[in-house]
C-alpha cells in the first residue's frame, strides 16, 4: 500500500468515449502541469468521485498518479519476498474500508489518523470516499510542552476546515463525530481538540471492531486495506 506522501490525487472531468480500463493512462497526460515529473514516468489509475458532490461540475473522477520507478520497486520487493501481489492500494481507499464500518446510519463518518510526521483525515458516506486531507502535524510537536498548544490549535483548525469544505464545497452534512487514532495514547488528544472543533471527537474503540487489544496505529492503513467492503457480504 502506498503511503500518503508517495502519490498524488487530482479531481478531473471524466472524458466521454473512453473505456474505464483506459481512463488512468488517458488522463495522466493532462497532469503534466501539476506533476513535478513527466507523465511518461508516472503510473496512474482512477476511482470514482461522488456524483452528489460534484455540484454541477459534470461527472468527475479521482486520478491517482505515482512515480513508476517507486511502484516498480515495491513490486520487486514483494516478488523477492516470495509473495504474490494481488493489488496496490492507496492510503485513503484503505482507510475507507474502516471508516465505512463506522457509518452505521449512512449519514457520514470521519477518521483522523495521526502518524509521526503528518496526519490524515478521511470522510466517507455510504461506503464512498468523499474527502481525504493531509494534516500538517507531527507527534513531536504534540508532545513538546512549548509547542503543544499551538500544534493542537493548528491541527484542530485543519480538521474544522475539512469539515467546512465537506459542507460548503461538496454539499454534504458534516458527521457529528470524528474518530481519532494516534500512536501516542498518553495524551488526551480527543479532549484537547474538542474545544476547537464543531464535531465531537473520540478515540476509536477497537473492541467495537472485534479486536481484543488496541491496534498499533502504524499498522492501521495496512490492516484497513485487508478489510472487505461491507457490501461484499463476506464475514
VOGU-3710 file (C-alpha; in Angstrom, 3 decimals, decimal comma):
1> xxxxxxxxxx> 0,000/0,000/0,000  1,318/3,419/-0,967  1,605/5,880/1,924  0,103/9,336/1,546  3,371/11,074/0,658  4,201/8,802/-2,304  1,375/9,660/-4,694  -0,986/12,499/-5,637  -4,730/12,576/-6,260  -6,459/15,018/-8,614
11> xxxxxxxxxx> -10,129/15,592/-9,480  -10,673/15,788/-13,242  -13,547/15,780/-15,722  -14,345/12,312/-16,969  -13,878/12,317/-20,747  -16,514/10,707/-22,917  -15,884/7,704/-25,101  -13,005/6,219/-23,089  -13,259/2,771/-21,548  -12,920/2,504/-17,769
21> xxxxxxxxxx> -9,763/0,397/-18,099  -8,085/3,102/-20,198  -9,018/6,144/-18,106  -5,902/6,140/-15,934  -3,462/6,214/-18,831  -5,556/8,691/-20,801  -5,888/11,229/-18,001  -2,332/11,136/-16,711  -1,181/13,184/-19,713  -3,453/16,008/-18,595
31> xxxxxxxxxx> -1,450/16,183/-15,349  1,760/17,430/-16,941  1,287/20,922/-15,457  0,631/19,546/-11,952  3,264/16,834/-11,547  6,905/17,527/-10,728  7,904/14,717/-13,097  6,955/13,729/-16,629  3,692/11,806/-17,173  5,775/9,251/-19,075
41> xxxxxxxxxx> 7,424/8,424/-15,727  4,071/8,037/-13,975  1,741/5,137/-13,303  -1,870/6,135/-12,773  -5,339/4,848/-12,014  -8,761/6,287/-11,255  -11,509/5,840/-8,687  -14,980/7,409/-8,633  -15,791/10,889/-7,378  -19,208/11,041/-5,656
51> xxxxxxxxxx> -21,864/12,235/-8,096  -23,770/14,190/-5,451  -20,631/16,136/-4,534  -19,785/17,477/-7,986  -22,108/20,485/-7,512  -22,981/20,888/-11,187  -19,442/20,372/-12,480  -20,374/17,306/-14,504  -19,014/13,804/-13,977  -15,661/13,827/-12,193
61> xxxxxxxxxx> -13,127/11,132/-11,376  -10,217/10,962/-8,968  -6,921/10,382/-10,772  -4,049/8,869/-8,785  -0,505/9,353/-10,042  2,739/7,954/-8,640  6,272/7,584/-9,925  6,565/4,406/-11,959  10,009/3,644/-10,536  8,628/3,708/-6,982
71> xxxxxxxxxx> 5,795/1,314/-7,801  8,155/-0,975/-9,710  10,423/-1,130/-6,668  7,518/-2,142/-4,446  6,537/-4,860/-6,918  10,120/-6,135/-6,918  10,222/-6,250/-3,111  7,024/-8,284/-2,985  8,273/-10,735/-5,585  11,681/-11,174/-3,917
81> xxxxxxxxxx> 9,932/-11,867/-0,616  8,201/-14,825/-2,258  4,775/-13,222/-2,035  2,098/-12,973/-4,694  0,991/-9,403/-5,377  -2,797/-9,019/-5,512  -3,153/-5,258/-5,767  -1,561/-1,922/-4,922  -3,796/0,335/-2,864  -3,574/3,906/-1,589
91> xxxxxxxxxx> -3,993/5,120/1,981  -7,397/6,841/1,698  -9,051/3,910/-0,059  -7,615/1,548/2,530  -8,921/3,703/5,377  -12,291/3,926/3,615  -12,773/0,213/4,293  -12,617/1,016/8,002  -14,456/4,338/8,038  -17,478/2,968/6,185
101> xxxxxxxxxx> -17,890/0,489/9,056  -18,190/3,426/11,438  -21,003/4,922/9,329  -23,766/2,828/10,865  -26,572/5,236/9,927  -25,133/6,034/6,466  -25,016/9,717/7,381  -21,258/10,054/7,129  -18,276/9,163/9,296  -14,850/10,733/9,781
111> xxxxxxxxxx> -11,490/9,426/10,931  -8,250/11,215/11,775  -5,106/9,069/11,696  -2,033/10,704/13,199  1,370/9,383/12,150  4,798/10,538/13,315  5,275/13,265/10,697  1,767/14,038/9,462  -1,863/13,126/9,851  -4,683/12,177/7,523
121> xxxxxxxxxx> -8,395/12,939/7,738  -10,877/10,818/5,801  -14,629/11,355/5,479  -16,875/8,692/3,956  -20,604/8,230/3,498  -22,498/5,178/2,316  -19,278/3,260/1,536  -17,979/6,116/-0,633  -14,871/8,219/-0,048  -15,788/11,910/-0,141
131> xxxxxxxxxx> -12,741/13,662/1,292  -9,145/12,920/2,186  -6,824/15,587/3,522  -3,244/15,548/4,728  -2,810/17,237/8,115  0,467/19,035/8,772  1,229/17,990/12,333  3,990/15,939/13,944  3,913/13,777/17,036  6,965/15,650/18,295
141> xxxxxxxxxx> 5,094/18,980/18,237  2,110/17,471/20,047  4,327/16,078/22,807  6,559/19,127/23,248  5,233/21,302/26,080  6,360/24,547/24,445  4,727/23,772/21,095  1,817/21,630/22,184  -0,926/24,249/22,410  -0,019/25,743/19,036
151> xxxxxxxxxx> 0,141/22,281/17,441  -3,252/21,283/18,861  -4,852/24,500/17,631  -3,295/24,112/14,179  -4,475/20,515/13,920  -7,973/21,442/15,066  -8,114/24,268/12,527  -7,236/21,906/9,673  -9,855/19,413/10,855  -12,516/22,128/11,054
161> xxxxxxxxxx> -11,571/23,430/7,605  -12,024/19,925/6,237  -15,498/19,728/7,759  -16,346/23,166/6,356  -15,142/22,156/2,880  -17,156/18,934/3,071  -20,259/21,009/3,813  -19,792/24,103/1,634  -17,993/22,727/-1,433  -19,252/19,140/-1,531
171> xxxxxxxxxx> -22,764/19,930/-0,307  -22,807/17,299/2,448  -23,902/17,338/6,084  -20,753/17,012/8,256  -20,548/13,954/10,512  -21,337/14,588/14,141  -18,370/12,552/15,401  -14,706/12,241/14,398  -12,823/9,100/15,449  -9,175/9,592/16,343
181> xxxxxxxxxx> -6,305/7,124/16,007  -2,887/8,148/17,313  0,185/6,206/18,320  0,662/8,274/21,483  -2,277/7,187/23,631  -0,957/9,005/26,704  -2,063/12,446/25,528  -5,798/13,187/25,960  -5,892/14,449/22,383  -9,618/13,951/21,923
191> xxxxxxxxxx> -10,477/16,312/24,761  -7,688/18,727/23,809  -9,102/19,072/20,287  -12,792/19,017/21,108  -12,971/22,632/22,286  -11,790/23,840/18,846  -13,851/21,583/16,533  -17,609/21,700/15,984  -17,945/17,908/15,791  -17,455/15,551/18,711
201> xxxxxxxxxx> -14,102/13,752/18,910  -13,454/10,363/20,446  -10,685/7,775/20,344  -11,545/4,824/18,121  -12,971/1,886/20,113  -11,135/-1,203/18,908  -13,387/-3,530/20,912  -16,345/-2,394/18,802  -14,402/-3,582/15,750  -13,884/-7,036/17,227
211> xxxxxxxxxx> -10,301/-6,588/18,465  -9,358/-7,624/21,991  -6,425/-5,188/22,151  -5,646/-1,810/20,610  -4,133/-1,992/17,152  -0,688/-0,454/16,677  -1,662/2,721/14,814  1,318/2,326/12,457  -0,445/-0,744/11,051  -3,807/0,987/10,580
221> xxxxxxxxxx> -3,721/1,558/6,786  -2,391/-1,940/6,045  -4,921/-3,535/8,416  -7,733/-1,473/6,893  -6,676/-2,460/3,370  -7,391/-6,092/4,277  -10,973/-5,366/5,344  -13,606/-6,275/2,748  -16,157/-3,654/1,883  -19,387/-4,348/3,828
231> xxxxx> -21,375/-4,789/0,614  -19,191/-7,782/-0,294  -21,226/-9,869/2,115  -18,128/-11,624/3,403  -17,656/-12,179/7,155
//
